[in-house]
Amino acid sequence: MSRPPRPASPRRPTGKPAVRRVAKAPPAEPRLLLLNKPFDVLTQFNDEQGRATLKDFVDVPGVYPAGRLDRDSEGLLLLTNDGGLQARIADPKHKLAKTYWVQVEGEPSEAQLQQLRDGVQLNDGPTLPAEARLLDEPQLWDRNPPVRFRKSIPTAWLELVIREGRNRQVRRMTAAVGLPTLRLVRVRIGPFSLEGLQPGQWREVAPRLE
């Protein structure tokens, strides 16, 4: 006598569900912009308080600042869409030289200049040695609003080259040696120069460091 057939066992799935693959967009070409940041402009693209930002001057999508420049400082700011390049520019470990023209209150002595060259003790530790020299008054655009001077105290210009990126470092350095900063303009970062750019203007350069 034959046995009745066994009921068929449920079939198990033999494969994984098909995965829908979405093609990735090709990476954006690296870009590097040099901007002459005006006075009283924030180094960011948005501000809830309605203050002036980079968005008022740069209409290139996808770029962001490589480093910072205080609202009350002027001059060269680099913007890029490349994270690796941004890190090389902004990270102090790369010691990329930054050159500033600094208008100070007072008449700098050689001893004060030497203090800046040797390194200045700040509340967050000593600075690295800097390059410091007296500078003839540079031919710059008028600042808006103008710098407030005290008529009884002379002013002078310095060129200061540092290789760090501490918060408000140049202002703190000059104050530490008795020379308060009145106006601060960054004119060079590594191989990149502010030359030829008026406040609010920018130009694009090859995205590489020499």
C-alpha positions in Angstrom: 0.0 0.0 0.0 1.5 3.2 -1.0 1.9 6.2 1.4 0.2 9.4 0.7 2.6 12.1 -0.6 4.0 14.5 2.0 2.8 18.1 1.8 5.2 20.4 0.1 7.3 22.5 2.5 7.1 26.3 1.9 9.9 27.5 -0.4 12.5 29.6 1.2 13.7 32.7 -0.7 16.8 31.8 -2.5 18.2 35.3 -2.9 18.2 38.7 -1.3 15.9 41.4 -2.5 17.2 43.3 -5.4 19.0 46.5 -4.4 18.3 49.6 -6.3 21.6 51.3 -7.1 21.6 55.1 -7.5 24.4 56.5 -9.5 26.5 58.9 -7.5 27.1 62.3 -8.9 30.7 62.9 -9.9 32.7 65.0 -7.3 32.7 68.7 -7.9 35.8 70.1 -9.4 37.9 71.8 -6.7 37.6 75.6 -6.6 39.5 78.3 -4.8 38.4 81.9 -4.5 40.2 84.9 -3.1 37.9 87.5 -1.6 38.7 90.9 -0.2 36.4 90.8 2.8 35.2 94.3 3.8 35.1 95.6 7.3 32.0 94.7 9.4 31.2 91.5 7.3 30.9 88.2 9.1 33.0 85.2 7.8 29.9 83.1 7.2 27.0 82.9 4.7 24.0 83.3 7.0 23.2 85.4 10.0 19.9 85.4 11.9 20.4 89.0 13.0 20.6 90.3 9.4 24.2 91.4 9.5 26.3 91.5 6.4 27.8 88.1 5.4 29.8 86.5 2.6 26.5 85.8 0.8 26.3 89.5 0.0 29.5 89.3 -2.1 30.0 85.7 -3.2 27.4 83.9 -5.3 29.3 80.7 -5.9 27.4 77.6 -4.5 29.3 75.0 -2.4 32.2 77.1 -1.2 33.0 77.9 2.4 35.8 79.8 4.2 39.2 78.2 4.7 40.0 79.8 8.0 38.5 82.9 9.6 38.8 86.7 9.5 37.2 88.7 12.3 34.2 90.9 11.5 36.2 94.0 12.4 39.2 93.0 10.2 39.5 93.3 6.5 41.3 91.7 3.6 42.1 88.3 2.1 39.8 85.4 2.8 40.1 82.1 1.0 37.0 80.1 0.1 36.9 76.5 -1.3 34.6 73.6 -1.9 37.5 71.1 -1.2 37.8 69.7 2.3 41.4 68.7 1.9 42.5 72.1 0.7 40.5 73.8 3.4 42.3 71.8 6.1 45.7 72.5 4.6 44.9 76.3 4.6 43.2 76.5 8.0 45.1 74.0 10.1 47.8 75.7 12.1 50.0 72.6 11.9 50.8 73.4 8.3 52.1 76.8 9.5 51.0 78.7 6.4 52.3 82.2 6.7 49.7 85.0 7.0 50.8 88.6 6.3 48.9 91.5 8.0 49.2 95.3 7.7 48.4 96.6 11.1 47.7 100.2 12.0 48.6 100.7 15.7 48.2 103.4 18.2 51.6 104.8 19.3 55.1 104.9 17.8 56.6 101.4 17.9 60.1 101.1 19.3 62.7 98.6 18.2 62.2 96.9 21.6 58.5 96.4 20.9 59.1 95.1 17.5 61.7 92.6 18.9 59.1 91.4 21.4 56.8 90.5 18.5 59.6 88.8 16.7 60.6 86.7 19.8 57.0 85.7 20.6 54.5 87.3 23.0 53.0 85.8 26.1 49.2 85.7 25.8 46.6 84.3 28.2 46.5 81.1 26.2 50.3 80.7 26.0 53.3 82.2 24.2 53.0 82.9 20.4 55.5 81.6 17.9 58.1 84.0 16.7 56.7 86.4 14.1 58.2 88.7 11.5 57.6 92.3 12.3 58.7 95.5 10.7 57.7 99.2 10.4 55.7 99.9 7.2 55.2 103.2 5.3 51.6 104.0 5.2 50.1 101.7 2.6 47.8 102.9 -0.2 44.6 101.3 0.9 40.9 101.9 0.3 39.1 104.1 2.7 37.4 102.1 5.5 33.7 102.5 6.1 33.2 103.6 8.8 36.5 105.4 9.2 39.0 104.5 12.0 38.5 106.6 15.1 41.8 108.3 16.1 42.8 110.1 19.2 44.4 113.4 17.9 46.9 113.5 20.7 48.4 110.1 20.0 50.3 109.3 16.8 49.7 106.1 14.8 52.0 103.8 12.8 51.8 100.9 10.4 53.4 97.5 10.9 53.8 94.4 8.7 53.3 91.3 10.8 53.7 87.8 9.5 52.5 84.9 11.7 52.1 81.1 11.3 49.3 80.5 13.8 45.6 81.0 13.8 44.5 81.9 17.3 41.4 83.9 17.9 42.1 87.6 17.4 45.8 86.8 17.7 47.3 89.9 15.9 45.2 92.3 18.0 46.2 90.6 21.2 49.9 90.5 20.2 50.1 94.2 19.5 48.1 95.1 22.7 50.5 92.9 24.7 53.4 95.1 23.7 51.6 98.3 24.2 50.5 99.0 20.6 46.7 98.7 20.4 45.4 97.8 16.9 43.3 100.4 15.1 43.0 98.8 11.7 43.9 95.3 10.6 44.1 94.2 6.9 45.3 90.7 5.9 47.1 91.0 2.6 48.6 87.5 2.0 48.0 83.8 2.9 50.9 81.6 1.7 51.3 82.2 -2.0 47.9 84.0 -2.4 47.8 87.8 -2.4 45.1 90.5 -2.1 46.6 92.5 -4.9 44.1 93.9 -7.4 41.0 93.2 -5.3 38.9 96.0 -3.9 36.6 95.4 -0.9 33.9 92.9 -1.8 35.6 91.7 -5.0 36.9 88.1 -5.5 38.7 86.1 -8.2 39.2 82.5 -8.8 42.7 80.9 -8.9 44.1 77.4 -9.4 43.1 75.3 -6.3 46.6 74.3 -5.1 49.3 75.3 -2.7 52.7 75.8 -4.1 
